[in-house]
Amino acid sequence: MKFFHRVANSHKRNHAIKSLSIDGFASSNQPVIKDHLAGHFEELLLEPFDWRPRLNGLDFEAIDQTSIVWLERPFEEEVQQVVRKMNRDKAPSSDGFTMAFFQTFWEVVKEDVMQVFQEFFTFGKFEKCLNATFIALVPKKVGAMEVKDFCPISLVGSMYKILSKVLANRMSMDMWFWGEMEIVDEALCVKVRFSILVNGDPVGFFNSLRGLCQVSGLKVNLTKSELVAVDNIRNVRGLASILGCGVSSLSMKYLSLQSQD
């Protein structure tokens, strides 16, 4: 046990941010460092503008009543199936538990987990703390001094991971308009609240509709993009006009590879 404590303490010392370059000057003032890092990520994660594409006025096919009933059925054994298939060894969440804990001790935590799902099924909402996300900063190199020298790791709560995965699986198995598209795990369209971990202390607490992947610097150039309809979808050109992109069809080339319809 002492060995593991020594290893954990060693990692903590190596990852500690003792000084940081702020506006070209090195600072070891911890309150200043914390404020700078919190402000940096808050600026990145906040929406730069309020406008988003709207689908108002477009006529889409609706799923039938049988599918609606199936989608809105109570949560049962599918929750355990999702837990069993999730990656055991991914980074621990903000509560400190990996999926390996839930898989190993499922019979112990099952009742509590299902109570969370029952409440979500009954009221259509969950406690705000479930989607509170900590961002841990891991240095990319020895002697990291600038914000860009740290890799941000998102620590999302375990229950939020399980809930979003169950919803994503349920939609992907029935909703025809997804076709064979991959359903993202983050199926819950809600604001996520972020806090930055600096030397183990949470700093800042702000809402965001964006994730870390969306602030990596990569942006979609809609003027060079094309919307490809899968199956029989109406108003494709109207949707493309709203998004500001072109329209194409299968078969087509993507990354020099020919795709077939």
N, C-alpha and C positions, 0 to 999 in steps of 0.2 A: 504493500500500500504506500509506503514511504517513497518508493521509486516513482510511482505514478504522480504523486504530489510534486516530486522534484521536477519531473518532465513538464507538468502543467505550469509550475512556477517559472520554469526556464522559457517556455513559449510565451508566457505573459511578459517576462522581461524583454525578450527579443522583439515582441510586437508593440511594446510601449512606444508612444510618440512623445519623446522627450523634448524635441525641438522641431520647428517647422519654418520653412521659408514663407514669409508673408510680405507681399509687396516688395520682394527682392531683398528682404532683411531677415536673418535668422532670429527666431524668437523662442525662448524657453518658458515664457509666461503661460502657464496652463490655462487660465481663464480666457486669455486672448486666443490661444490655439483652438480651444473648444468652440468659441464664438465664430472663429473663422471657418472651421470645418462645417459647423451647423449651417452657417449662412451660405457656404458654397453649395452644399447638396440641396438645401431648400430652394435655391435659385435654379438648380438643374431640374429638380423634380416638379416644381410648380408649372402649371400650364402657361406658356408664353402668350396665349391669346384665348379668347372665350369662344371663338367660332369653331363649330364642328359641322361636318356634313349632316344634313337632315334627310330623312326618307319620307317626310310628310307628303301626302298626295300621290305616292306611288302605290299601285295595286299589285299585291303579291298573293300568291296562292296560300291558303290557310290549311293547317293540318285538320284532319277530321276529328269528330268527337271521341272516337275510340282511342286515338293517339293522345288526345288531351287527358283523358282519364288515366291512360297508362303512364304518362309523364307525371301526373299529379298524385300517383299512388303513394302510400306510406313507405318510408324507408325500412328495408328489412335486411336480408342476408347479403345484399349487394355491398353494404358498408364493409363487412368483414372481407369480402372478396377484393375490394379496392385496397384495403390495408395490407392484405397478404401479398399483393402484386407490386406494391410501391417499393422504391429503392431503399434498402436497409441502411446504407452507409452514407447517405448524403449529409451535408452539413447540418448539425443540430439546429433546431428552431430556437426561438427566443425563450421557450420554456425549458430548454436544455435537453429535450428528448429527441432521439432519432426515431425513424419508423421501426427500427429493430426492437425498440422497447414495446411499442404497441403490438407488433407481431408476436413477440415472445410472451407477453403478459396479457394477451387479448381477453382471456376469461376473467381476468381481474378488472380490467378497465372497460369491458364491454358495456356494462350497465350505464356507466357515466357517459360514454360516447353516444350511446343510443338515446339518452335523455336529451343531449344537445340536438340531435337530429329530430327528435320528436317535437321539441320546442320550435325549431326552425320550420317544421312541417305545419305546426298549428298556427303560428303567428306570422310566418313569412319573413322573419328577421332573426338576427342573432346579436349577442352582446358585442359592443364596439371593441372590446379588448381582444376579440378573436383575430381581427385583422391588423392589430398593431404590429409593426415590423421594425426590427432593429437592423441597422446597417453597420456591420463590423468592418473595420479597415485593416487589411492585411498587407504588410509591406511587400513590394515586388522585388526589392533588392536590399542589400545591407546598406545602412546609412541613408535610408529614404528621408528626404527633406522637403519634397513638394507634394501637393495633393495628388498629382498625377502619378506619383511613385507608389500609391496605395491602391490595392484592388478592393472595391466595395463588395461585400458579401451580404446578401439579403437573408435575414433570419426570420422566416415567417412561422407563425404558430402552427403546431402540429394539427390541431383541430381544423384550422382554416384550410390546410393542405388537403386533409381528408374530405372535408365538405365540398370544396371546389372540384376535386377529382371525381367524386360521386356524381355531382351535377353534370360535369362534362361528359362522363360516360353515359349517363342517362339520355342526354340530348343526342349524342353521336349515334346511338343505337336506333333512334327512331325518326328524328327530324330529317325528312327527305332532302331539304334544300341544302344540307351540308354536303351531300354526295359522298365522295371519298376524301374530302378535305380533312386535314388534321384539326381536331378540336383542341384549343389551348386549354391547359389545366386551369387557368385563372378564369373560370366561367362566371364568377360573381362580379357583376358590374357595379361595384361600389368603390367609394373612396378609401384608399389605404392610408393609414397614418404611419409616418416614419419618424424614427428617432435615431440619431447617430451615436454609436458607441465609441467613446474616446477614452482609452485606457480603462475600459470596463464601466465607465460612467455614461448613462444616456444623456444626450444633449439635444435640446430642441424637440419639438413634437408638432408636426404639421401634416396637413392632408394633401393628398396628391392622387390624380387619376393616371399618373404615369408610373412606369416601373423602371428599374435600373437598365433593362435592355433598351428602353426607349430613349435614354439619355446618353447612349454610348457614343453619339456623334454621327451615327448612320441614319440617314433620312431617306424616305421614299420620294423619288422625283415623279410626281403624278403625271407630269407632262410627257414623260418617257414611258409611262406604264400603260398597260392595256387590260381591260376587264374581259375575262373569258367566261362565258356562261356554260355551266354544266347542267345538262338536262334541259327541259323546256321552261325557261324563265322569262316572264314578260317584263317589259319596260327596262331592258338592259341599257338601251341608249340614254334613257332618262336618268338612270342611276349613274352612268358614266359621265353625263353632263354635270351632275351634282358634284362628283368627285374630281372632275377636271382631268379625266384620262381618256384614252382611246378605247376602242372595242375590237376584239379579235375573236377567233374561233379555233376549235380543234380541227385538224391537227396543226401544231405550231412548233416552233423551236424555242427551247428555253435553255440558256447556258450552252448553246450549240448542240443540244440534244433534241432529237425529234420526239415529240409527244403525240400519242394517238388518241382519237376519240373513242 
